[in-house]
Amino acid sequence: MFRKLLIPVLVVLFVVLQYKLWVGEGSLAEVATLERDIEAQQKAIEEMKRHNMAMQAEIDSFKNDQEAVEARARSDLGMIREGEVYFQIPDKGEKP
């Protein structure tokens, strides 16, 4: 009697464990998805680190170099020095 019951119990146990392996929480599919998510997050972090380093370099140049501040003010804000005259020359295609 024990042998007749043992085989079906083992088969059911095997099926349950296989289900958890392939479909349940912590399954192989879920692990693969999480690994892809981790890889994407690491790429995003690396991109942010590069951006932060560039920003820090720009901040350092502004702290140490007055000409960098002046160049940024001229390009971004259109500022001119006192006593300078600003001339704007339109392209040929532009109408005044």
Residue pairs with C-beta under 8 A, 6 or more apart in sequence:
20 26
20 27
21 27
21 28
22 28
22 29
23 29
58 68
61 68
62 68
62 69
62 72
73 79
74 80
78 86
80 86
90 96
